[in-house]
Amino acid sequence: MAKFGQMNFENNLLFAQGLDQADPLKGLRNDFLFPQQNGKPFIYLCGNSLGLQPKAAREVMDVQMNNWQNLAVEGWFEGDSPWMFYHKELKKLIAPIVGASAQEVCPMNTLTVNLHLLMVSFYRPVKSRFRIIMEAGAFPSDQYAIESQVRFHGYDPAEAIIEVAPRAGEYTLRTEDILSAIRENGEEIALVLFGGVNYFTGQWYDMEAITKAGHEAGAVVGFDLAHAAGNVPLQLHDWGIDFACWCSYKYQNSGPGGISGIFVHKKHFGDATLNRFAGWWGYREQQRFKMEKGFVPEAGADGWQVSCTQVMPMALYHASLQLFEKAGFIEPLRAKSKTLTAYLFYIVNEVNKHLGEVQYKIITPPGEADRGAQVSIIAKQNGRYIFEQLVAANVLGDWREPNVIRLSPVPMYNSFEDVFRTGELLLSIGKALRI
Ligand SMILES: *Cc1c(COP(=O)(O)O)cnc(C)c1O
């Protein structure tokens, strides 16, 4: 037994099943389709990489296929839910997931594209203030996007980009180190651009403190929320974050290459000096089809749209957002997630105890305020082999080079029994390794 908050965990099947029975969200699992292997569903612990398919996904696609068939071009303005306004239904459902108003968010494009578009508006370097501060080991796409933006403005990435790295022998960042890096370079920083939750370690950064420090330094503050949106509770508006973007195919189950979302804080809506890479869909909605010369942006985040609504991927995102609505949005999910992930921590530690050594070293911070639903494990040896053994035994997590097994129990569709069974496997694989 081990204490987690009020909970005394036990490492046995009946205990795990008991937690499942008491779980108010247990029914949501039936709204998803699980991949199978050898005639059995996987224990799917990879929702941080690609969320599962909601059963409703095929139906919403059918609806839009029928609209296309029956209405064709008139679908933009006709039917139950005209495509012209379709994104508005999503905005209402996205807003509570990220802690913003519907006006401040908009589904559009894909993540890295949006990161570029938002940097066009919010990375405005001048000679005396051109640097960007970010986390070392950020997701590669973000590194490439940021480097190329810096070059685009005529600066040298080696000079312009400041990376905050973990201390020697540590895997995750200390908030104090992030804040002091911002303060030390304050006057030269044009932009603080961090992940919300790091893809590799699963560390959830103190976004509010980072934002405050960035603003005190006179910088703009943005976040890539790929691993945070739909995973941890966010208050983008109240924290005063300037902009953010995320993909929806990880914790938000919108399917491979699914639509991205952006957030722009209301305080920027009146700023006519912001640059944009504009397109017709960002034009004032009421006058868009007058097709006039001279770009006039729609109010709010919608003014950052470029191309016409991608109805098919948006319909898939919609199907998943409706499940968030059904769950009561992020708070009930997070309540389960905290316990579910704490249980995985507990189980892995129990396995190590049984093995008599730390075969499975967890690098994700254990504290609830420092993590979401992901547990990153570095095996003492044979990491890749262990990962493959898990897959062979129907547990699908993922492997990240050079040495990490990521396991994400997602509150929408994972159970405490999933976590217990994964522990059983980690134990048997670990035992077999020692013979
Ligand atoms: C998953 C992820 C991406 C992926 O970007 P796409 O443009 O959707 O391919 C980018 N950044 C981060 C931090 C991610 O975790």
The ligand as a Gaussian input file, in Angstrom:
#p B3LYP/6-31G(d) Opt

LIG

0 1
 C        3.136000      16.408000     -31.805000
 C        3.822000      17.720000     -31.810000
 C        3.971000      18.465000     -32.986000
 C        3.486000      17.934000     -34.303000
 O        3.285000      18.971000     -35.214000
 P        2.397000      18.744000     -36.527000
 O        2.503000      20.020000     -37.231000
 O        1.016000      18.399000     -36.075000
 O        2.983000      17.598000     -37.293000
 C        4.580000      19.701000     -32.903000
 N        5.045000      20.178000     -31.726000
 C        4.921000      19.484000     -30.577000
 C        5.407000      20.059000     -29.297000
 C        4.327000      18.226000     -30.595000
 O        4.243000      17.522000     -29.466000

